[in-house]
Amino acid sequence: MRMLDILEKKKRGGQLSKDEIAFFVREYTAGSIPDYQASALLMAICLKGMNEEEAVALTDCMAHSGDMLDLSAIDGITADKHSTGGVGDKTTLIVAPICASCGLKIAKMSGRGLGHTGGTVDKLESIPGYRTALSNEEFFAQVNRVGVSIIGQTGDLAPADKLLYALRDATATVDNIALIASSIMSKKLAAGAQNIALDVKCGSGAFMQNKEDAEALAKLMVKIGKSCGRNTAAVITDMDTPLGTHIGNALEVTEAAAILQNRGDAQLRELCLTLSAHLLSMSYGSSYDDAYKQAETTLTSGKAFLKIQEWVEAQGGDAHVLSESECFRKAAVHSTVTAQTGGYLTHMDTHKVGESASLLGAGRAVKTDSIDPAAGIVLYKKTGDAVRKGEPIAELFASSDEKLQAGKARFLEALTFGEAAPKKRPLILGTVV
């Protein structure tokens, strides 16, 4: 088999066989296929497309290009949840204890934030003492005992994806739905869970800018998951405004803890219950409505909050910060952003809000940047809200005046005001099961 023949076939719009895809993934990961030929194939895929059968094959081969996490040491039904990225997205911190309280086993590896989006590992590391690095033995033992453990990514999961993603980033071949879906799902398959709920974002703070593209991505990822033997469902959600009211690592832990104590943002609560219900329904074979009631009862009873406390303590973290947020280290400086005019907040560019949080110190521009756990933003107003001149819009937190001013300038760029109220978008835009 020759790479040149594969390139010629895809250039002319042909369908690649599973053997051809397996050859490419195997040989490129081994270093036998040069970057220029891999780049040519990626561009041909972007121009000519990939059908579902090709996307499934590519994902499966990428998943098997390295370690496949074996969760057989875990007693019970394993489940995982993945978001395609956004601003203020702390749903994992809420969904995991809800589902673990209902008997599911959440053995999850999560990543760090980069650019305008946050990472679950960064949020958890804002909790004093929380260990994100566990041995496999510790990891499995905690999941069996507590029902949940979330750690940083370990081992050599889907190395083909790491190599191809770096190449896509450098060759303008990122925005192809088949390549996006295979990248996401290869890591989910390698992580081992039997049941997978996907939160596919769309809007100004997401990779998918419109609902149609987000729906196409969701449908393909669900198809891939099911074709590879995993129960999979997706929820399409709005990221045209930040999720919840707190953005930044310790701030998002505080907001997640509030939801688990039956306080906080109603839309965030609803999304977490929806994701939990899909995981429970798939895992237990119950109806969605019954699963939703089970998740809601678990949340309102306080069981899920007790579970997150147990989970954090088991992983070395100080669980007191979950009920006493003042125990978190405070930012050195802060500033209130006020409305410069009256009327309505007609748009909040979520990508720029995420960039603002990063400039404040809550995120990183490159992987080697350090994170300030206390930095971030608390929103008092969101898109569609009426405002009076001089009324607080948000509070910004940073470690220095320099960072505060840089973050504030970018945050102000994100805001648009007008005299008429905009049409509010629902948070949940659709589901794919």
C-alpha positions as CSV (number, residue, x, y, z in Angstrom):
1,M,0.0,0.0,0.0
2,R,1.3,3.5,-0.9
3,M,0.5,6.8,0.6
4,L,0.6,8.3,-2.9
5,D,-2.3,6.1,-4.0
6,I,-4.3,7.1,-0.9
7,L,-3.7,10.8,-1.7
8,E,-4.7,10.3,-5.4
9,K,-7.9,8.6,-4.3
10,K,-9.1,11.2,-1.8
11,K,-8.0,14.0,-4.2
12,R,-10.6,12.7,-6.7
13,G,-13.3,12.4,-4.0
14,G,-13.1,8.6,-3.5
15,Q,-14.0,6.8,-0.2
16,L,-11.0,5.5,1.7
17,S,-11.2,1.9,3.0
18,K,-10.7,1.0,6.6
19,D,-7.4,-0.6,5.6
20,E,-6.2,2.5,3.9
21,I,-7.1,4.7,6.9
22,A,-5.5,2.2,9.2
23,F,-2.3,2.2,7.1
24,F,-2.2,6.0,7.2
25,V,-2.8,6.3,11.0
26,R,-0.3,3.5,11.8
27,E,2.5,4.7,9.6
28,Y,2.1,8.4,10.3
29,T,2.1,7.8,14.1
30,A,5.3,5.6,13.6
31,G,7.0,8.4,11.7
32,S,7.1,6.6,8.3
33,I,4.8,9.0,6.5
34,P,6.2,12.6,6.2
35,D,4.3,15.7,7.4
36,Y,3.9,16.9,3.8
37,Q,2.0,13.8,2.7
38,A,-0.2,13.9,5.9
39,S,-0.9,17.6,5.3
40,A,-1.9,16.8,1.7
41,L,-4.4,14.2,2.9
42,L,-5.8,16.5,5.6
43,M,-6.4,19.2,2.9
44,A,-7.9,16.7,0.5
45,I,-10.3,15.6,3.3
46,C,-11.2,19.3,4.0
47,L,-11.9,19.9,0.3
48,K,-13.6,16.5,-0.7
49,G,-15.0,15.5,2.7
50,M,-15.3,12.2,4.6
51,N,-18.5,10.2,4.9
52,E,-19.7,8.6,8.2
53,E,-18.0,5.2,7.4
54,E,-14.7,6.9,6.9
55,A,-15.0,9.1,10.0
56,V,-15.8,6.0,12.1
57,A,-12.8,4.2,10.8
58,L,-10.5,7.1,11.3
59,T,-11.7,7.6,14.9
60,D,-11.3,3.9,15.8
61,C,-7.8,3.8,14.3
62,M,-6.8,6.9,16.1
63,A,-8.2,5.6,19.4
64,H,-6.2,2.4,19.0
65,S,-3.0,4.3,18.1
66,G,-1.8,4.2,21.7
67,D,-3.1,3.1,25.1
68,M,-6.7,2.0,25.5
69,L,-7.6,2.6,29.2
70,D,-9.0,-0.7,30.6
71,L,-11.7,0.1,33.1
72,S,-12.5,-3.6,33.9
73,A,-11.1,-3.1,37.4
74,I,-14.0,-0.8,38.1
75,D,-17.1,-2.5,39.5
76,G,-20.3,-1.1,37.9
77,I,-21.4,1.0,35.0
78,T,-18.8,3.5,33.7
79,A,-19.8,6.9,32.3
80,D,-18.1,10.0,30.9
81,K,-19.2,13.5,29.9
82,H,-17.4,15.8,27.4
83,S,-17.9,19.4,26.4
84,T,-16.5,20.8,23.1
85,G,-15.3,23.8,25.1
86,G,-16.6,27.1,26.2
87,V,-16.4,29.9,28.8
88,G,-17.6,29.4,32.3
89,D,-18.3,25.7,31.7
90,K,-18.1,24.0,35.1
91,T,-20.7,21.3,34.3
92,T,-18.4,18.4,35.0
93,L,-18.0,19.5,38.6
94,I,-21.8,19.2,39.0
95,V,-22.7,16.3,36.7
96,A,-20.1,13.9,38.1
97,P,-21.3,14.0,41.7
98,I,-24.9,13.8,40.6
99,C,-24.3,10.7,38.5
100,A,-22.0,9.1,41.1
101,S,-24.7,9.6,43.7
102,C,-27.0,7.7,41.5
103,G,-24.6,4.7,41.3
104,L,-22.6,5.4,38.1
105,K,-18.9,5.1,38.1
106,I,-17.2,8.3,36.8
107,A,-13.6,7.6,36.0
108,K,-12.6,10.6,34.0
109,M,-9.4,12.1,32.6
110,S,-9.7,15.8,31.8
111,G,-7.4,18.4,30.2
112,R,-6.2,21.8,31.0
113,G,-7.5,25.0,29.5
114,L,-5.8,26.8,26.5
115,G,-6.8,30.0,24.9
116,H,-10.2,31.4,25.8
117,T,-11.6,28.1,27.2
118,G,-11.1,26.7,30.7
119,G,-10.0,23.3,31.7
120,T,-11.5,21.0,34.3
121,V,-8.1,20.0,35.7
122,D,-7.2,23.7,36.3
123,K,-10.5,24.2,38.2
124,L,-9.9,21.2,40.4
125,E,-6.3,22.3,41.1
126,S,-7.6,25.6,42.5
127,I,-8.9,23.5,45.5
128,P,-6.0,23.4,48.0
129,G,-4.4,19.9,48.2
130,Y,-6.4,18.3,45.3
131,R,-4.3,15.8,43.5
132,T,-4.8,15.5,39.7
133,A,-2.1,12.8,39.3
134,L,-2.9,9.4,40.7
135,S,-1.6,5.9,39.8
136,N,-4.0,3.6,38.0
137,E,-4.4,1.6,41.2
138,E,-5.3,4.7,43.2
139,F,-7.6,5.9,40.4
140,F,-9.5,2.7,40.1
141,A,-9.7,2.2,43.9
142,Q,-11.2,5.6,44.5
143,V,-13.8,5.1,41.7
144,N,-14.8,1.8,43.3
145,R,-15.0,3.3,46.8
146,V,-16.4,6.8,46.1
147,G,-17.9,6.5,42.7
148,V,-15.9,9.3,41.0
149,S,-12.4,10.4,40.4
150,I,-11.2,13.0,37.9
151,I,-7.5,13.3,37.1
152,G,-5.2,14.8,34.5
153,Q,-4.6,12.9,31.3
154,T,-2.0,10.2,31.7
155,G,-0.4,7.6,29.5
156,D,-0.3,7.7,25.7
157,L,-3.9,8.1,24.8
158,A,-4.6,8.6,21.1
159,P,-1.1,9.8,20.1
160,A,-2.2,9.9,16.4
161,D,-4.7,12.7,17.4
162,K,-1.9,14.7,19.1
163,L,0.2,14.5,16.0
164,L,-2.6,15.2,13.5
165,Y,-4.0,18.1,15.6
166,A,-0.7,19.9,15.7
167,L,-0.5,19.5,11.9
168,R,-4.1,20.6,11.4
169,D,-3.4,23.7,13.4
170,A,-0.5,24.6,11.2
171,T,-2.1,23.9,7.9
172,A,-5.6,25.5,8.1
173,T,-7.3,22.1,8.3
174,V,-8.9,22.4,11.7
175,D,-12.5,23.3,10.6
176,N,-13.6,20.0,9.1
177,I,-16.4,18.3,11.0
178,A,-15.2,14.7,10.3
179,L,-11.7,15.7,11.6
180,I,-13.1,17.5,14.6
181,A,-15.4,14.6,15.5
182,S,-12.6,12.0,15.1
183,S,-10.3,14.0,17.3
184,I,-12.8,14.4,20.1
185,M,-14.2,10.8,20.0
186,S,-10.8,9.1,19.6
187,K,-9.9,10.3,23.1
188,K,-13.2,9.5,24.5
189,L,-13.0,5.9,23.2
190,A,-9.5,5.5,24.5
191,A,-10.6,6.7,27.9
192,G,-12.7,3.6,28.2
193,A,-16.2,4.6,29.5
194,Q,-19.2,2.7,28.2
195,N,-21.6,5.6,28.3
196,I,-20.8,9.0,26.9
197,A,-22.8,12.3,27.1
198,L,-21.6,15.1,24.8
199,D,-22.2,18.8,25.3
200,V,-21.7,20.4,21.9
201,K,-21.4,24.2,22.1
202,C,-22.3,26.8,19.5
203,G,-22.1,30.5,19.4
204,S,-19.5,33.3,19.7
205,G,-17.6,31.4,22.4
206,A,-17.5,28.0,20.6
207,F,-15.8,26.5,17.7
208,M,-19.1,25.8,16.0
209,Q,-20.6,29.3,15.4
210,N,-24.1,28.2,14.3
211,K,-26.6,25.6,15.3
212,E,-26.5,23.8,11.9
213,D,-22.8,23.1,12.2
214,A,-23.1,22.1,15.9
215,E,-25.9,19.7,15.0
216,A,-23.9,18.1,12.2
217,L,-21.0,17.6,14.6
218,A,-23.2,16.2,17.3
219,K,-24.9,13.7,14.9
220,L,-21.5,12.5,13.6
221,M,-20.0,12.1,17.1
222,V,-23.0,10.1,18.3
223,K,-22.8,8.0,15.2
224,I,-19.1,7.3,15.8
225,G,-19.7,6.5,19.5
226,K,-22.5,4.0,18.7
227,S,-20.7,2.4,15.8
228,C,-17.7,1.8,18.2
229,G,-20.0,0.1,20.7
230,R,-20.5,3.0,23.2
231,N,-23.9,4.4,24.3
232,T,-23.7,8.0,23.2
233,A,-26.0,11.0,23.3
234,A,-25.4,14.7,22.6
235,V,-26.9,18.0,23.8
236,I,-26.5,21.1,21.7
237,T,-26.1,24.1,23.9
238,D,-25.7,27.9,23.5
239,M,-22.3,29.4,24.0
240,D,-23.2,32.9,22.6
241,T,-23.1,34.0,26.3
242,P,-20.9,32.6,29.1
243,L,-22.3,29.6,31.0
244,G,-23.4,30.6,34.5
245,T,-22.1,33.8,36.2
246,H,-18.6,32.8,37.3
247,I,-15.5,32.6,35.0
248,G,-12.2,31.5,36.4
249,N,-10.9,28.5,38.3
250,A,-11.7,29.0,42.0
251,L,-14.7,31.1,41.0
252,E,-16.2,28.3,38.9
253,V,-15.6,25.8,41.7
254,T,-17.6,28.1,44.0
255,E,-20.4,28.4,41.5
256,A,-20.5,24.6,41.0
257,A,-20.7,24.1,44.8
258,A,-23.6,26.6,44.9
259,I,-25.6,24.7,42.3
260,L,-25.0,21.5,44.3
261,Q,-26.4,23.3,47.4
262,N,-29.5,24.3,45.5
263,R,-28.5,27.9,44.8
264,G,-27.2,29.7,41.8
265,D,-27.9,30.1,38.1
266,A,-31.0,28.4,36.9
267,Q,-29.8,27.7,33.4
268,L,-26.6,26.1,34.6
269,R,-28.6,23.9,36.9
270,E,-31.0,22.9,34.1
271,L,-28.1,22.0,31.7
272,C,-26.4,19.8,34.4
273,L,-29.6,18.0,35.1
274,T,-30.2,17.4,31.4
275,L,-26.7,16.0,30.9
276,S,-27.0,13.8,34.0
277,A,-30.4,12.5,32.8
278,H,-29.0,11.4,29.5
279,L,-26.1,9.6,31.2
280,L,-28.5,7.9,33.6
281,S,-31.0,7.0,30.9
282,M,-28.3,5.4,28.7
283,S,-26.7,3.6,31.5
284,Y,-29.7,2.1,33.2
285,G,-32.1,1.8,30.2
286,S,-34.7,4.1,31.9
287,S,-36.8,6.7,30.2
288,Y,-35.3,10.2,30.0
289,D,-38.1,11.6,32.2
290,D,-37.5,9.1,34.9
291,A,-33.7,9.7,34.7
292,Y,-34.3,13.4,35.0
293,K,-36.4,13.0,38.1
294,Q,-33.7,10.8,39.6
295,A,-31.0,13.4,39.0
296,E,-33.2,16.2,40.3
297,T,-34.1,14.3,43.5
298,T,-30.4,13.5,44.0
299,L,-29.5,17.2,43.6
300,T,-32.2,18.7,45.7
301,S,-31.7,16.2,48.5
302,G,-28.1,17.3,49.1
303,K,-26.7,13.8,48.2
304,A,-24.7,15.2,45.3
305,F,-23.1,17.9,47.4
306,L,-22.1,15.3,50.0
307,K,-20.6,13.3,47.1
308,I,-18.4,16.1,45.8
309,Q,-17.2,16.7,49.3
310,E,-16.3,13.0,49.6
311,W,-14.7,13.0,46.2
312,V,-12.5,16.0,46.9
313,E,-11.4,14.7,50.3
314,A,-10.6,11.3,48.9
315,Q,-8.3,13.1,46.3
316,G,-6.5,15.1,49.0
317,G,-8.4,18.3,48.6
318,D,-9.7,20.7,51.2
319,A,-13.5,20.2,51.0
320,H,-14.2,23.1,53.3
321,V,-13.8,25.5,50.4
322,L,-16.9,24.0,48.8
323,S,-19.1,25.3,51.6
324,E,-17.0,28.2,52.7
325,S,-15.7,29.9,49.6
326,E,-13.9,32.6,51.6
327,C,-11.3,29.9,52.3
328,F,-10.1,30.3,48.7
329,R,-7.1,32.6,48.3
330,K,-8.4,36.0,47.2
331,A,-7.2,38.0,44.2
332,A,-4.9,40.9,45.0
333,V,-6.8,43.5,43.0
334,H,-10.3,43.8,41.6
335,S,-12.4,46.3,39.7
336,T,-16.1,46.8,38.9
337,V,-17.2,47.3,35.3
338,T,-20.2,49.5,35.0
339,A,-22.6,50.3,32.2
340,Q,-21.6,53.4,30.2
341,T,-25.2,53.9,29.0
342,G,-28.7,52.8,29.8
343,G,-30.8,50.3,27.8
344,Y,-30.1,46.7,27.2
345,L,-27.0,44.5,27.0
346,T,-27.7,43.3,23.5
347,H,-24.6,41.1,23.0
348,M,-21.7,39.7,25.0
349,D,-19.0,38.3,22.8
350,T,-18.2,35.2,24.7
351,H,-14.8,34.6,23.0
352,K,-13.6,38.0,24.1
353,V,-15.0,37.4,27.6
354,G,-12.9,34.2,27.7
355,E,-9.9,36.2,26.5
356,S,-10.5,38.7,29.2
357,A,-10.4,36.0,31.8
358,S,-7.2,34.7,30.4
359,L,-5.6,38.1,30.4
360,L,-6.6,38.5,34.1
361,G,-4.6,35.3,34.8
362,A,-7.3,32.6,34.7
363,G,-6.1,31.0,31.5
364,R,-3.0,30.5,29.4
365,A,-1.9,31.5,25.9
366,V,0.6,28.6,25.7
367,K,0.7,25.4,27.5
368,T,3.7,26.5,29.7
369,D,1.9,29.5,31.2
370,S,0.9,29.4,34.8
371,I,-2.6,29.9,36.1
372,D,-3.8,32.2,38.9
373,P,-6.6,30.3,40.6
374,A,-8.1,33.4,42.1
375,A,-8.3,35.4,38.8
376,G,-11.5,35.7,36.8
377,I,-14.9,37.4,36.3
378,V,-18.2,37.4,38.1
379,L,-21.1,38.5,35.9
380,Y,-23.9,40.6,37.3
381,K,-25.6,41.1,33.9
382,K,-25.8,38.9,30.8
383,T,-27.1,39.3,27.2
384,G,-30.7,40.5,27.2
385,D,-30.6,42.1,30.6
386,A,-31.8,45.7,31.1
387,V,-29.2,48.1,32.5
388,R,-29.0,51.6,33.9
389,K,-26.1,53.9,33.3
390,G,-23.5,53.3,36.1
391,E,-25.0,49.9,37.1
392,P,-22.5,47.1,37.7
393,I,-22.0,44.7,34.8
394,A,-19.2,42.5,36.2
395,E,-16.5,42.3,38.8
396,L,-13.0,41.4,37.6
397,F,-10.2,39.9,39.7
398,A,-6.4,39.7,39.0
399,S,-3.0,39.5,40.8
400,S,-1.8,42.9,39.5
401,D,-3.0,46.2,38.1
402,E,-1.4,45.5,34.8
403,K,-3.3,42.3,34.3
404,L,-6.5,43.9,35.6
405,Q,-6.3,46.7,33.1
406,A,-5.5,44.4,30.2
407,G,-8.4,42.1,31.1
408,K,-10.8,45.0,31.6
409,A,-10.0,46.5,28.2
410,R,-10.8,43.2,26.5
411,F,-14.0,42.7,28.5
412,L,-15.3,46.1,27.5
413,E,-14.7,45.1,23.9
414,A,-17.1,42.2,24.4
415,L,-20.1,44.3,25.3
416,T,-22.7,45.8,23.0
417,F,-25.6,48.0,24.3
418,G,-28.8,49.0,22.6
419,E,-32.2,50.5,23.2
420,A,-34.2,47.4,22.3
421,A,-34.1,44.1,24.1
422,P,-32.6,41.3,22.0
423,K,-34.3,38.0,21.5
424,K,-33.0,35.7,24.1
425,R,-31.7,32.3,22.9
426,P,-32.5,29.2,24.9
427,L,-29.6,27.5,26.6
428,I,-30.5,24.0,25.3
429,L,-30.9,24.1,21.5
430,G,-31.4,20.4,20.7
431,T,-30.5,16.8,21.5
432,V,-29.2,13.9,19.4
433,V,-29.7,10.4,20.7
